């Protein structure tokens, strides 16, 4: 292990992959869920968000050792050291999820922009944003994606934290209620749903891909793993800060009124008569940043995941890669054009697949991290095995909750 003393400049240069993951986690779904939790149960969800961010950190940590220590992605590890069939199945699950959730991301971003320019339709905004995201990904410049996400995360911090401060929360109540460690409203299902929006199957797969790009030419893996841990830790705290600010704002302003929140855009609209248009503008800017960063992430991950799962040319301009990226761009637009919004049934299907894939990804990473042939000195020790066991247990609970919720939704349709 390295004993090299690291400077603040070293840590600053290492920032990036963690910001991409923070931006990926905080999408329109997270903004909506956090708004609803605050409106229904006040500050009591804050400790749940903190727990979710801690779990998200340990869920992604194995990717550092695989990507930096072995110079491989998790998907390559699955294909080469477990089964090519498993790798292909994982990609299919993530692809279906990307299609479904992309429609929701685009709708959320469009709704945020409609707050400022209501004359432009949701579909038009969606086409514009999809085209821009596609162009950025096709430029194949990792640093550009990193910089864009860092700017968007900063925008989310400013927008949501300022909105929370503007709402005038009671600090004493926020601390005593927010960290009472009681299940919000006694509703364990809703508490788990907030956890589940923070930990998704594509996180560790996408994260390893971005890490490999950033540290491809690095000669000192031990040093870089230490830097990556600091980057991810900081950005999971930022994720807590952003999501917690949304809960605080909703708890302070909406909860006392007894009103319900149906979407993130609805939250922005309800803030205007209560706190003024400035609060609505801030919240809408934050929603836009959350949505557009998720749009970019869902497209960019397939630039690596598809060719590595199927052992094909990884050149982003290769015909098969362009076709897949176009599919991730165009299919959600067709869905929006036909339905006028994000498709509920398709999202339910994606949730079911994610529910199956989440513990599967944890178990796969656990197996890979115990393969000395792959990781050598970076293989799991006893402490890491215990941590991964706990994370796997939690993600299995998330999965069961997701499947139960999906089953109930399907039954209610008949």
Protein Blocks (a to p, Z undefined) as FASTA:
>chain_A
ZZbdcdfklmmmmgojlmmmmmmmmcfklmmmmmmmmmmnommlmmmmmmmmmmmmmmmm
mmmmmmmmnopafklmmmmmmofklmmmmmmmmmmmmmmmmmmmmmmmmmmmmmmmmmbc
fklmmmmmmmmmmmmmmnopaklmmmmmmmmmmmmmmmmmmmmmmnopafklmmmmmmno
paehhiaklmmmmmmmmpcfklmmmmmmmmmmmmmmpcblklmmmmmmmmmmmmmmmmmm
mmmmmmmmmmmmmmmnopacfbfklmmmmmmmmnojklmmmmmmmmmmmmmmmmmmmmmm
mmmmmmmmnopafbfkbmklmmmmmmmmmmmmmmmmmnopacfklmmmmmmmmmmmmmmm
mmmmmmmmmmmklnmmmpccfklmmmmmmmmmmmmmmmmmmmmmmmmmmmmmZZ
